[in-house]
Amino acid sequence: MTAGRGRRRACVLAALAGVVLLPAMAAAETITVQVTKFSFVPASVTAKVGDTIEWVNADFVDHTATAANKGFDVKLPANKSGSVTVKKAGTFPYFCRFHPMMKGTITVKK
């Protein structure tokens, strides 16, 4: 084996070893909340930082998913969807600005 070929082989083996030894990254998920009959279903969801919450509005009127702390305000036109990617851990109550009796909670874990 030549010196160049030996170095190349060592680099390839080192790269493969690094790939095998790296911890697996958890893939981000999309969590779907149905908006139907003037309700968020389910009303409470649990997510991880980096996950996406998607609201699918099946009602004939517009809604919003608005964080009580003003951290997000997603407009949900009738028969459309909207989403937000959660960026920090915590518990985030939300409601519909047009129909304040509609309430939900997102719990985000690290």
N, CA, C and O atoms as a GROMACS GRO file, in nm:
protein
  440
    1MET      N    1   0.085  -0.117   0.000
    1MET     CA    2   0.000   0.000   0.000
    1MET      C    3   0.090   0.123   0.000
    1MET      O    4   0.188   0.129   0.074
    2THR      N    5   0.056   0.222  -0.083
    2THR     CA    6   0.135   0.344  -0.088
    2THR      C    7   0.098   0.436   0.028
    2THR      O    8  -0.007   0.420   0.090
    3ALA      N    9   0.186   0.531   0.056
    3ALA     CA   10   0.162   0.624   0.168
    3ALA      C   11   0.035   0.705   0.146
    3ALA      O   12  -0.041   0.726   0.240
    4GLY      N   13   0.010   0.752   0.022
    4GLY     CA   14  -0.110   0.831  -0.008
    4GLY      C   15  -0.236   0.751   0.013
    4GLY      O   16  -0.334   0.801   0.069
    5ARG      N   17  -0.234   0.626  -0.031
    5ARG     CA   18  -0.350   0.540  -0.017
    5ARG      C   19  -0.375   0.509   0.131
    5ARG      O   20  -0.491   0.502   0.174
    6GLY      N   21  -0.270   0.492   0.208
    6GLY     CA   22  -0.282   0.464   0.352
    6GLY      C   23  -0.342   0.582   0.427
    6GLY      O   24  -0.427   0.563   0.514
    7ARG      N   25  -0.298   0.704   0.392
    7ARG     CA   26  -0.355   0.823   0.456
    7ARG      C   27  -0.504   0.838   0.421
    7ARG      O   28  -0.586   0.869   0.507
    8ARG      N   29  -0.536   0.815   0.293
    8ARG     CA   30  -0.676   0.824   0.250
    8ARG      C   31  -0.763   0.724   0.326
    8ARG      O   32  -0.872   0.757   0.373
    9ARG      N   33  -0.713   0.602   0.338
    9ARG     CA   34  -0.787   0.497   0.409
    9ARG      C   35  -0.805   0.536   0.556
    9ARG      O   36  -0.913   0.516   0.612
   10ALA      N   37  -0.702   0.591   0.618
   10ALA     CA   38  -0.711   0.634   0.758
   10ALA      C   39  -0.814   0.745   0.774
   10ALA      O   40  -0.890   0.746   0.871
   11CYS      N   41  -0.818   0.839   0.679
   11CYS     CA   42  -0.916   0.949   0.684
   11CYS      C   43  -1.058   0.895   0.670
   11CYS      O   44  -1.148   0.938   0.742
   12VAL      N   45  -1.077   0.802   0.577
   12VAL     CA   46  -1.210   0.744   0.557
   12VAL      C   47  -1.254   0.670   0.683
   12VAL      O   48  -1.368   0.686   0.727
   13LEU      N   49  -1.165   0.591   0.741
   13LEU     CA   50  -1.199   0.518   0.863
   13LEU      C   51  -1.230   0.612   0.978
   13LEU      O   52  -1.323   0.588   1.055
   14ALA      N   53  -1.154   0.719   0.991
   14ALA     CA   54  -1.178   0.817   1.097
   14ALA      C   55  -1.314   0.885   1.077
   14ALA      O   56  -1.389   0.905   1.173
   15ALA      N   57  -1.346   0.918   0.953
   15ALA     CA   58  -1.475   0.981   0.924
   15ALA      C   59  -1.590   0.886   0.956
   15ALA      O   60  -1.690   0.927   1.015
   16LEU      N   61  -1.576   0.760   0.917
   16LEU     CA   62  -1.680   0.662   0.947
   16LEU      C   63  -1.695   0.641   1.097
   16LEU      O   64  -1.807   0.628   1.147
   17ALA      N   65  -1.586   0.638   1.168
   17ALA     CA   66  -1.592   0.622   1.314
   17ALA      C   67  -1.666   0.739   1.376
   17ALA      O   68  -1.743   0.720   1.470
   18GLY      N   69  -1.643   0.860   1.326
   18GLY     CA   70  -1.712   0.978   1.378
   18GLY      C   71  -1.861   0.971   1.353
   18GLY      O   72  -1.940   1.012   1.438
   19VAL      N   73  -1.899   0.920   1.237
   19VAL     CA   74  -2.041   0.907   1.206
   19VAL      C   75  -2.107   0.807   1.300
   19VAL      O   76  -2.218   0.831   1.348
   20VAL      N   77  -2.042   0.698   1.325
   20VAL     CA   78  -2.098   0.594   1.410
   20VAL      C   79  -2.107   0.641   1.556
   20VAL      O   80  -2.202   0.606   1.626
   21LEU      N   81  -2.011   0.719   1.600
   21LEU     CA   82  -2.005   0.758   1.740
   21LEU      C   83  -2.088   0.882   1.773
   21LEU      O   84  -2.112   0.910   1.891
   22LEU      N   85  -2.130   0.957   1.673
   22LEU     CA   86  -2.210   1.077   1.701
   22LEU      C   87  -2.348   1.037   1.752
   22LEU      O   88  -2.406   0.941   1.703
   23PRO      N   89  -2.400   1.110   1.851
   23PRO     CA   90  -2.534   1.077   1.899
   23PRO      C   91  -2.638   1.108   1.791
   23PRO      O   92  -2.624   1.204   1.716
   24ALA      N   93  -2.739   1.027   1.786
   24ALA     CA   94  -2.845   1.047   1.687
   24ALA      C   95  -2.928   1.169   1.727
   24ALA      O   96  -2.968   1.183   1.843
   25MET      N   97  -2.955   1.255   1.632
   25MET     CA   98  -3.038   1.372   1.656
   25MET      C   99  -3.184   1.331   1.637
   25MET      O  100  -3.218   1.264   1.540
   26ALA      N  101  -3.269   1.370   1.729
   26ALA     CA  102  -3.411   1.341   1.718
   26ALA      C  103  -3.470   1.431   1.610
   26ALA      O  104  -3.446   1.551   1.608
   27ALA      N  105  -3.547   1.371   1.522
   27ALA     CA  106  -3.610   1.447   1.414
   27ALA      C  107  -3.725   1.528   1.472
   27ALA      O  108  -3.799   1.482   1.558
   28ALA      N  109  -3.739   1.649   1.422
   28ALA     CA  110  -3.851   1.734   1.465
   28ALA      C  111  -3.980   1.673   1.413
   28ALA      O  112  -3.983   1.612   1.306
   29GLU      N  113  -4.086   1.691   1.488
   29GLU     CA  114  -4.216   1.636   1.451
   29GLU      C  115  -4.314   1.750   1.424
   29GLU      O  116  -4.294   1.864   1.466
   30THR      N  117  -4.421   1.715   1.353
   30THR     CA  118  -4.533   1.806   1.335
   30THR      C  119  -4.650   1.750   1.414
   30THR      O  120  -4.690   1.636   1.394
   31ILE      N  121  -4.703   1.831   1.502
   31ILE     CA  122  -4.816   1.792   1.585
   31ILE      C  123  -4.938   1.867   1.534
   31ILE      O  124  -4.938   1.990   1.527
   32THR      N  125  -5.041   1.793   1.499
   32THR     CA  126  -5.159   1.854   1.438
   32THR      C  127  -5.270   1.873   1.541
   32THR      O  128  -5.303   1.782   1.617
   33VAL      N  129  -5.327   1.992   1.540
   33VAL     CA  130  -5.442   2.026   1.623
   33VAL      C  131  -5.557   2.059   1.527
   33VAL      O  132  -5.544   2.148   1.443
   34GLN      N  133  -5.667   1.988   1.540
   34GLN     CA  134  -5.785   2.017   1.458
   34GLN      C  135  -5.861   2.133   1.520
   34GLN      O  136  -5.875   2.142   1.642
   35VAL      N  137  -5.910   2.222   1.435
   35VAL     CA  138  -5.996   2.331   1.480
   35VAL      C  139  -6.133   2.300   1.422
   35VAL      O  140  -6.156   2.315   1.302
   36THR      N  141  -6.222   2.256   1.509
   36THR     CA  142  -6.353   2.211   1.461
   36THR      C  143  -6.460   2.240   1.565
   36THR      O  144  -6.438   2.224   1.685
   37LYS      N  145  -6.574   2.283   1.518
   37LYS     CA  146  -6.687   2.314   1.607
   37LYS      C  147  -6.647   2.410   1.718
   37LYS      O  148  -6.686   2.396   1.833
   38PHE      N  149  -6.567   2.510   1.679
   38PHE     CA  150  -6.522   2.615   1.771
   38PHE      C  151  -6.444   2.558   1.889
   38PHE      O  152  -6.460   2.604   2.003
   39SER      N  153  -6.359   2.458   1.862
   39SER     CA  154  -6.274   2.397   1.964
   39SER      C  155  -6.139   2.360   1.905
   39SER      O  156  -6.129   2.334   1.785
   40PHE      N  157  -6.035   2.359   1.990
   40PHE     CA  158  -5.904   2.305   1.954
   40PHE      C  159  -5.902   2.160   2.001
   40PHE      O  160  -5.922   2.132   2.119
   41VAL      N  161  -5.876   2.067   1.909
   41VAL     CA  162  -5.879   1.924   1.942
   41VAL      C  163  -5.749   1.858   1.896
   41VAL      O  164  -5.725   1.850   1.776
   42PRO      N  165  -5.665   1.810   1.989
   42PRO     CA  166  -5.682   1.815   2.134
   42PRO      C  167  -5.651   1.956   2.186
   42PRO      O  168  -5.578   2.033   2.124
   43ALA      N  169  -5.708   1.986   2.301
   43ALA     CA  170  -5.690   2.118   2.360
   43ALA      C  171  -5.550   2.135   2.418
   43ALA      O  172  -5.500   2.248   2.427
   44SER      N  173  -5.487   2.026   2.458
   44SER     CA  174  -5.351   2.032   2.514
   44SER      C  175  -5.261   1.936   2.438
   44SER      O  176  -5.296   1.821   2.414
   45VAL      N  177  -5.144   1.987   2.399
   45VAL     CA  178  -5.045   1.903   2.331
   45VAL      C  179  -4.910   1.921   2.398
   45VAL      O  180  -4.882   2.024   2.460
   46THR      N  181  -4.826   1.820   2.384
   46THR     CA  182  -4.689   1.826   2.435
   46THR      C  183  -4.595   1.812   2.316
   46THR      O  184  -4.613   1.724   2.232
   47ALA      N  185  -4.495   1.899   2.311
   47ALA     CA  186  -4.399   1.901   2.200
   47ALA      C  187  -4.258   1.914   2.256
   47ALA      O  188  -4.239   1.937   2.375
   48LYS      N  189  -4.161   1.900   2.167
   48LYS     CA  190  -4.021   1.923   2.201
   48LYS      C  191  -3.975   2.049   2.128
   48LYS      O  192  -4.030   2.084   2.023
   49VAL      N  193  -3.875   2.116   2.182
   49VAL     CA  194  -3.817   2.233   2.114
   49VAL      C  195  -3.781   2.190   1.972
   49VAL      O  196  -3.715   2.088   1.951
   50GLY      N  197  -3.823   2.269   1.874
   50GLY     CA  198  -3.797   2.239   1.734
   50GLY      C  199  -3.914   2.175   1.662
   50GLY      O  200  -3.915   2.172   1.539
   51ASP      N  201  -4.013   2.124   1.737
   51ASP     CA  202  -4.132   2.066   1.674
   51ASP      C  203  -4.219   2.177   1.617
   51ASP      O  204  -4.207   2.294   1.654
   52THR      N  205  -4.307   2.139   1.526
   52THR     CA  206  -4.402   2.231   1.466
   52THR      C  207  -4.542   2.194   1.510
   52THR      O  208  -4.580   2.078   1.509
   53ILE      N  209  -4.618   2.295   1.550
   53ILE     CA  210  -4.759   2.277   1.582
   53ILE      C  211  -4.836   2.328   1.461
   53ILE      O  212  -4.817   2.442   1.418
   54GLU      N  213  -4.922   2.243   1.406
   54GLU     CA  214  -5.003   2.282   1.290
   54GLU      C  215  -5.150   2.277   1.331
   54GLU      O  216  -5.197   2.175   1.381
   55TRP      N  217  -5.222   2.386   1.309
   55TRP     CA  218  -5.365   2.391   1.332
   55TRP      C  219  -5.434   2.380   1.198
   55TRP      O  220  -5.402   2.454   1.105
   56VAL      N  221  -5.530   2.289   1.188
   56VAL     CA  222  -5.608   2.269   1.066
   56VAL      C  223  -5.751   2.314   1.096
   56VAL      O  224  -5.822   2.250   1.173
   57ASN      N  225  -5.791   2.424   1.034
   57ASN     CA  226  -5.922   2.481   1.060
   57ASN      C  227  -6.027   2.419   0.969
   57ASN      O  228  -6.031   2.446   0.849
   58ALA      N  229  -6.112   2.334   1.026
   58ALA     CA  230  -6.220   2.270   0.951
   58ALA      C  231  -6.352   2.348   0.964
   58ALA      O  232  -6.453   2.308   0.906
   59ASP      N  233  -6.350   2.457   1.038
   59ASP     CA  234  -6.471   2.538   1.055
   59ASP      C  235  -6.494   2.628   0.933
   59ASP      O  236  -6.404   2.647   0.851
   60PHE      N  237  -6.614   2.681   0.923
   60PHE     CA  238  -6.652   2.769   0.812
   60PHE      C  239  -6.620   2.916   0.840
   60PHE      O  240  -6.648   3.003   0.758
   61VAL      N  241  -6.560   2.943   0.957
   61VAL     CA  242  -6.522   3.080   0.994
   61VAL      C  243  -6.373   3.084   1.026
   61VAL      O  244  -6.311   2.981   1.053
   62ASP      N  245  -6.317   3.205   1.024
   62ASP     CA  246  -6.176   3.224   1.057
   62ASP      C  247  -6.155   3.211   1.208
   62ASP      O  248  -6.243   3.244   1.288
   63HIS      N  249  -6.036   3.164   1.245
   63HIS     CA  250  -5.994   3.156   1.384
   63HIS      C  251  -5.849   3.204   1.392
   63HIS      O  252  -5.787   3.236   1.291
   64THR      N  253  -5.796   3.210   1.514
   64THR     CA  254  -5.653   3.232   1.536
   64THR      C  255  -5.607   3.136   1.645
   64THR      O  256  -5.687   3.083   1.721
   65ALA      N  257  -5.478   3.116   1.650
   65ALA     CA  258  -5.414   3.050   1.765
   65ALA      C  259  -5.317   3.156   1.817
   65ALA      O  260  -5.209   3.176   1.761
   66THR      N  261  -5.356   3.222   1.925
   66THR     CA  262  -5.284   3.338   1.977
   66THR      C  263  -5.233   3.308   2.117
   66THR      O  264  -5.311   3.278   2.207
   67ALA      N  265  -5.102   3.315   2.135
   67ALA     CA  266  -5.042   3.288   2.266
   67ALA      C  267  -5.083   3.395   2.365
   67ALA      O  268  -5.086   3.514   2.333
   68ALA      N  269  -5.114   3.352   2.486
   68ALA     CA  270  -5.149   3.447   2.592
   68ALA      C  271  -5.033   3.542   2.619
   68ALA      O  272  -5.056   3.658   2.655
   69ASN      N  273  -4.908   3.496   2.602
   69ASN     CA  274  -4.791   3.581   2.625
   69ASN      C  275  -4.749   3.658   2.499
   69ASN      O  276  -4.645   3.723   2.498
   70LYS      N  277  -4.831   3.651   2.394
   70LYS     CA  278  -4.807   3.719   2.266
   70LYS      C  279  -4.687   3.664   2.191
   70LYS      O  280  -4.633   3.730   2.102
   71GLY      N  281  -4.644   3.541   2.226
   71GLY     CA  282  -4.530   3.478   2.160
   71GLY      C  283  -4.558   3.431   2.018
   71GLY      O  284  -4.466   3.417   1.938
   72PHE      N  285  -4.685   3.407   1.986
   72PHE     CA  286  -4.723   3.372   1.850
   72PHE      C  287  -4.868   3.412   1.827
   72PHE      O  288  -4.947   3.420   1.921
   73ASP      N  289  -4.901   3.437   1.703
   73ASP     CA  290  -5.038   3.472   1.663
   73ASP      C  291  -5.057   3.417   1.522
   73ASP      O  292  -5.022   3.482   1.424
   74VAL      N  293  -5.114   3.298   1.514
   74VAL     CA  294  -5.130   3.230   1.386
   74VAL      C  295  -5.272   3.251   1.336
   74VAL      O  296  -5.368   3.216   1.404
   75LYS      N  297  -5.284   3.308   1.217
   75LYS     CA  298  -5.415   3.328   1.155
   75LYS      C  299  -5.458   3.198   1.089
   75LYS      O  300  -5.379   3.133   1.020
   76LEU      N  301  -5.584   3.160   1.111
   76LEU     CA  302  -5.637   3.034   1.059
   76LEU      C  303  -5.764   3.062   0.979
   76LEU      O  304  -5.874   3.051   1.033
   77PRO      N  305  -5.749   3.096   0.852
   77PRO     CA  306  -5.869   3.119   0.769
   77PRO      C  307  -5.955   2.992   0.762
   77PRO      O  308  -5.905   2.882   0.782
   78ALA      N  309  -6.082   3.010   0.733
   78ALA     CA  310  -6.173   2.896   0.720
   78ALA      C  311  -6.117   2.795   0.620
   78ALA      O  312  -6.071   2.831   0.512
   79ASN      N  313  -6.121   2.668   0.660
   79ASN     CA  314  -6.076   2.556   0.575
   79ASN      C  315  -5.931   2.566   0.531
   79ASN      O  316  -5.895   2.515   0.425
   80LYS      N  317  -5.847   2.630   0.611
   80LYS     CA  318  -5.703   2.640   0.585
   80LYS      C  319  -5.628   2.598   0.710
   80LYS      O  320  -5.688   2.563   0.811
   81SER      N  321  -5.496   2.602   0.702
   81SER     CA  322  -5.415   2.567   0.818
   81SER      C  323  -5.307   2.672   0.841
   81SER      O  324  -5.281   2.756   0.755
   82GLY      N  325  -5.246   2.665   0.956
   82GLY     CA  326  -5.135   2.753   0.991
   82GLY      C  327  -5.049   2.681   1.093
   82GLY      O  328  -5.094   2.586   1.157
   83SER      N  329  -4.926   2.726   1.108
   83SER     CA  330  -4.836   2.655   1.200
   83SER      C  331  -4.735   2.749   1.264
   83SER      O  332  -4.716   2.863   1.221
   84VAL      N  333  -4.671   2.696   1.368
   84VAL     CA  334  -4.563   2.765   1.436
   84VAL      C  335  -4.463   2.659   1.482
   84VAL      O  336  -4.502   2.550   1.524
   85THR      N  337  -4.334   2.692   1.474
   85THR     CA  338  -4.230   2.603   1.525
   85THR      C  339  -4.191   2.654   1.662
   85THR      O  340  -4.156   2.771   1.679
   86VAL      N  341  -4.197   2.564   1.762
   86VAL     CA  342  -4.169   2.606   1.900
   86VAL      C  343  -4.018   2.610   1.922
   86VAL      O  344  -3.946   2.517   1.885
   87LYS      N  345  -3.973   2.718   1.985
   87LYS     CA  346  -3.829   2.743   1.997
   87LYS      C  347  -3.776   2.738   2.140
   87LYS      O  348  -3.655   2.738   2.161
   88LYS      N  349  -3.867   2.735   2.240
   88LYS     CA  350  -3.818   2.729   2.378
   88LYS      C  351  -3.915   2.648   2.463
   88LYS      O  352  -4.033   2.636   2.433
   89ALA      N  353  -3.859   2.592   2.569
   89ALA     CA  354  -3.938   2.509   2.661
   89ALA      C  355  -4.029   2.596   2.746
   89ALA      O  356  -4.000   2.713   2.773
   90GLY      N  357  -4.140   2.538   2.788
   90GLY     CA  358  -4.234   2.608   2.874
   90GLY      C  359  -4.375   2.563   2.846
   90GLY      O  360  -4.399   2.474   2.765
   91THR      N  361  -4.469   2.627   2.914
   91THR     CA  362  -4.611   2.601   2.893
   91THR      C  363  -4.673   2.727   2.836
   91THR      O  364  -4.660   2.835   2.892
   92PHE      N  365  -4.742   2.712   2.723
   92PHE     CA  366  -4.792   2.827   2.650
   92PHE      C  367  -4.943   2.813   2.626
   92PHE      O  368  -4.986   2.746   2.533
   93PRO      N  369  -5.022   2.878   2.712
   93PRO     CA  370  -5.166   2.882   2.687
   93PRO      C  371  -5.194   2.969   2.564
   93PRO      O  372  -5.125   3.068   2.539
   94TYR      N  373  -5.296   2.930   2.488
   94TYR     CA  374  -5.333   3.010   2.371
   94TYR      C  375  -5.485   3.010   2.357
   94TYR      O  376  -5.555   2.932   2.422
   95PHE      N  377  -5.536   3.098   2.272
   95PHE     CA  378  -5.680   3.113   2.254
   95PHE      C  379  -5.705   3.166   2.113
   95PHE      O  380  -5.612   3.200   2.041
   96CYS      N  381  -5.832   3.174   2.075
   96CYS     CA  382  -5.871   3.237   1.949
   96CYS      C  383  -5.912   3.380   1.979
   96CYS      O  384  -5.998   3.404   2.064
   97ARG      N  385  -5.851   3.476   1.910
   97ARG     CA  386  -5.884   3.618   1.933
   97ARG      C  387  -6.029   3.648   1.898
   97ARG      O  388  -6.091   3.734   1.960
   98PHE      N  389  -6.084   3.577   1.799
   98PHE     CA  390  -6.222   3.602   1.756
   98PHE      C  391  -6.324   3.533   1.845
   98PHE      O  392  -6.438   3.577   1.856
   99HIS      N  393  -6.282   3.424   1.907
   99HIS     CA  394  -6.372   3.342   1.990
   99HIS      C  395  -6.296   3.305   2.119
   99HIS      O  396  -6.248   3.192   2.130
  100PRO      N  397  -6.286   3.397   2.215
  100PRO     CA  398  -6.201   3.378   2.333
  100PRO      C  399  -6.234   3.256   2.418
  100PRO      O  400  -6.153   3.216   2.502
  101MET      N  401  -6.353   3.196   2.399
  101MET     CA  402  -6.385   3.075   2.474
  101MET      C  403  -6.306   2.955   2.421
  101MET      O  404  -6.300   2.852   2.488
  102MET      N  405  -6.246   2.968   2.303
  102MET     CA  406  -6.163   2.862   2.246
  102MET      C  407  -6.024   2.874   2.308
  102MET      O  408  -5.955   2.974   2.290
  103LYS      N  409  -5.983   2.770   2.382
  103LYS     CA  410  -5.855   2.775   2.452
  103LYS      C  411  -5.779   2.645   2.433
  103LYS      O  412  -5.837   2.538   2.416
  104GLY      N  413  -5.647   2.657   2.438
  104GLY     CA  414  -5.560   2.540   2.430
  104GLY      C  415  -5.429   2.567   2.502
  104GLY      O  416  -5.403   2.679   2.546
  105THR      N  417  -5.349   2.463   2.513
  105THR     CA  418  -5.219   2.475   2.580
  105THR      C  419  -5.116   2.391   2.506
  105THR      O  420  -5.142   2.277   2.468
  106ILE      N  421  -4.998   2.449   2.486
  106ILE     CA  422  -4.884   2.377   2.432
  106ILE      C  423  -4.780   2.367   2.542
  106ILE      O  424  -4.738   2.469   2.596
  107THR      N  425  -4.739   2.247   2.576
  107THR     CA  426  -4.630   2.225   2.672
  107THR      C  427  -4.509   2.182   2.591
  107THR      O  428  -4.514   2.082   2.520
  108VAL      N  429  -4.400   2.259   2.602
  108VAL     CA  430  -4.280   2.231   2.524
  108VAL      C  431  -4.169   2.188   2.618
  108VAL      O  432  -4.136   2.256   2.715
  109LYS      N  433  -4.111   2.070   2.588
  109LYS     CA  434  -4.001   2.016   2.667
  109LYS      C  435  -3.873   2.027   2.586
  109LYS      O  436  -3.876   2.034   2.463
  110LYS      N  437  -3.759   2.027   2.657
  110LYS     CA  438  -3.629   2.035   2.591
  110LYS      C  439  -3.599   1.907   2.516
  110LYS      O  440  -3.493   1.895   2.454
   0.00000   0.00000   0.00000
